[in-house]
Every structure is written in structure tokens, then in C-alpha cells.
Amino acid sequence: MPESIQWTLSVTVAGGPRKTESQTLPVDVYLKGQLQIAAASGATPGQANFAAPSGGGTVRFVLISASRYDATPPLIYTVDDGSSVTLDGPHLLIGTGAVARLGTANLDFTFSNPTAQPVTVEVLIGRDAA
């Protein structure tokens, strides 16, 4: 059964420009994960994984959000053991061109929390059927 992801983005600069975009993005399936990432234990960061099931179609939407972004050192994640990405705000990738920036089709995320407090991370993925 086809699904749709409705998104709205609104950006306002105080005393400056304002931009609002919105769209309904048709997808065949969505995947959602909520991860509780434990606090660091000494020098060892807490870790959690989220892997999109293999065999899916083209990914068209990825949203990664966290319960906090003010951590020092910051939360980080990797995709398929690639380069580390700092999660210092929500990450939103819309469209195949943006999602291609992740450089992989597997979408196997590893999140690391080097802070003294646990953090919740949510991942939402929209993709076409295989």
C-alpha cells in the first residue's frame, strides 16, 4: 500500500528573508526507529545501531533527529562504517540526490554518544518498493 510523507520546512532570518517549502512525497514504505543511546562509560561512548532492512528500493527521504544537540563532545554517526558525521541539529535529506550524499544504499547507521547523559535518536526513512 503506497504511503506518503508530508513535510514542511520554514526558515526565517530575523529582519531578513523568510522561506517556506512543503511537499507530499509518495513512497511505497517508511521505516521508523527510535534508539536510546546509553551515556558514555569512561572513555567509551554509548553506541546504538539502526539498519534499514536490505532488499528495498530507492531511498527518497531520511530524517535523523535527537533529544538534544548541545552535547560536548557532540553526538556522531556513521553510515555503513563511512566517515563520521556530527549530529548537531536535525538532518533532513529529501529526494534521491540528497540521499545519495550518504554514499550508500544499505543505510546501516551507527550512533555514538560520548556524553555523560543518555540520548534518544529517531530515524525516519521513506523509500520505493524493490
Residue, then its C-alpha position, 0 to 999 in steps of 0.5 A: m500500500p503506497e504511503s506518503i510523507q508530508w513535510t514542511l520546512s520554514v526558515t526565517v532570518a530575523g529582519g531578513p528573508r523568510k522561506t517556506e517549502s512543503q511537499t507530499l512525497p509518495v513512497d511505497v514504505y517508511l521505516k521508523g526507529q527510535l534508539q536510546i543511546a546509553a551515556a558514555s562509560g569512561a572513555t567509551p561512548g554509548q553506541a546504538n545501531f539502526a539498519a534499514p532492512s536490505g532488499g528495498g528500493t530507492v531511498r527518497f527521504v531520511l530524517i535523523s533527529a535527537s533529544r538534544y544537540d548541545a552535547t560536548p563532545p557532540l553526538i556522531y554517526t556513521v553510515d555503513d562504517g563511512s566517515s563520521v558525521t556530527l549530529d548537531g541539529p536535525h538532518l533532513l535529506i529529501g529526494t534521491g540526490a540528497v540521499a545519495r550524499l550518504g554514499t550508500a544504499n544499505l543505510d546501516f547507521t551507527f550512533s555514538n554518544p560520548t556524553a555523560q547523559p543518555v540520548t534518544v535518536e529517531v530515524l525516519i526513512g521513506r523509500d520505493a518498493a524493490 
